């Protein structure tokens, strides 16, 4: 078994630790601020242009000294606070997230997606609101920085005058307007509209943050208003009309005395500076920290393992490790701990979680927040929690199960919807997997019915607990399918990995037979392992039983490698994901294709003739999580469905990357669902709401769950037929051919069978 790479120790020597970088960075900014205050007093450089802005006009010397004293000191304090948080990340296990020549371009792409708000804009309203605040704030920060740089320049190098100043003034007011508009929108959204996912997590710190931002914006315009009005008393400032907010406001105080204008300007300036000081003070100790941590997290998105693969573990038959999985903060990797501080608490993960939506105890955001609370409270020194918590929450030890319950973890279907929608790339599912590993391997704390599946996989080689000798019974009388002995070299181009469901479940045996029919039509002969095929171990691994997974996977890999297998077809996305993404961790590298991908290829090439395939029905496709979100296969199944003439393809409300789970992933197939609404009932209702007469699936678990859900709603097969895509395609071929042989004209208008977008 190959050695896992993600948790390999980092042998490189680092002279500067990450937490020290925070102190260095903020101390450097503080020193620059001090120098920028002292240098102009020494040089006395001033602009002789009539169209410019005088820095610190009407601001007394003592206030200037206070500004250049308090701000630098506070910046150093901010650096120390961030350093303390980063010490927590360093508690984690190694994770290989280095920047290399191979991943540098992808790293920058992910970083840009974060800082450009591309991920937030998936939710157009909230994304635009955050963009207004974020880019407005950065614009205002840039305006202040440019003014300070110009302040340091000798007369001949000063650039902030004339038309440059006019453009600068207009840009500053535009950014202030955008910023204040975004903040006002956020206040209305949180305290007036109050959507559920925001309402349930609103804390006093949100009011402090939004209030501080609002004062920054308003006081900035107020100070500008009185500054322009004051300067207009002594010279012509028509050029300030480019300040399209501040100038009109200044006309409201025309006629005020100079002393009144001076006093009001100073108080507005003080309010503006104090609000910025408050911003700096709350930056490292409230959720505002995500302004720094989220872009860093986005930059580190790319990892060495595939999207659908779990973190590798060493060979458990040989390892000397005394504990497996994650039970304490230090069991997570440093990247997983950074995740906890990168969370924006937006609740998007909660909004798409099928377990949460159907009344289960799981809330993905709570997993992140609770783990963050444990990390924050047990650090040296302890730091503020991710989000202000109620006083009675106490963390006594660094054990994750101080705050997270087993019931929450077992409710997860591992559908990856939370990971997919997270705008800052928090890997929530990985954390659940690691904590499940601890529960299964160290405490045997798993649902009793899951134990039955474990025993069946261990003793019979499949979770159904059926006789391995019956694995190939479905192939009796079917041409083009041969059973190969593991001791022989594979002669066929493809090995057909049927999977446990396709071999034993009555519904899914029909899928296997339909796929064999289609392969025969395409002239492809395949071999199967029959009784020698064992479960890939997906359910074992996803439920945390890594030992059982390795016990199943290692003999499979040895057998496949010994036979010289190169290409594998599978109709089960769980087998597909495990064979493609996880078997390489133990030495099994194969070209794995899902049956919908192969069908798409065969249809596109003309090798599979579907010219007669006809169904005059409405059909909707249900996305499999392990085919879609885990492996980004969305188009192939839709193209196969779209190749059928006469069909009216309709999408469910939640589809593609936002598709809802059937409820069977993450070994939930083998667990009872007794709390809340059944996930498959919820999804089946959504399918039925489309008015479709056929529901297409591409996963054996989805087939079982969707069919049970539809029948649970009192709908029988003659009203709505749930089946795998292969079955629908065979039905269409047989119906079209029957109509052709009966002399009826086939439907030739392919425009009636669109491929719905993912």
Secondary structure, DSSP 4 states (H G I P E B T S, - for coil): -PPPSTT----S--SS-HHHHHHHHHHHHHHHHHHHHHHHHHH------SSB--TTTT--HHHHHHHHHHHHHHHHHHHHHHHHHHHHHTTSBP------TTTHHHHHHHHHHHHTTTTGGGSHHHHHHHHHHHHHHHHHHHHHHHHHHHHHS-GGG---BHHHHHHHHHHHHHHHHHHHHHHHHHHHIIIII--HHHHTT--HHHHHHHHHHHHHHHHHHHHHHHHHHHHTTTS--GGGGGSTTHHHHHGGGTT--HHHHHHHHHHHHHHHHHHHHHHHHHHTTSGGGHHHHHHHHHHT---SS-TTPPPP---TTT---S--S-SBGGGSBHHHHHHHHH-----HHHHH-HHHHTT-S--HHHHHHHHHHHHHHTSSS----SS---TT----SSBGGGT--HHHHHT-----HHHHH-TT---HHHHHHHHHHHHHHHS--S-HHHHHHHHHHHHHSSTT---GGGTTGGGTT-TTEEEPPTTSPP-SSEEEE-HHHHHH-HHHHHHHHHHHHHHHHTT--EEE-GGG-----HHHHHTT-HHHHHHHHHHHHHHHHHHT--EEEES-HHHHHIIIIIGGGGT---EEEEHHHHHHHHHHHTSS--TT-B--SEEEEPPPTTTTTTT---HHHHHHHHTSBT-EE---SS-GGGPPP-S-TTTGGGS---SSS-HHHHHHHHHHTTT-SEEEESSHHHHHHHHHHHHHTT--TTTSEEEEHHHHHHHHHHHHHHHHHTTPPPP--GGGS-----
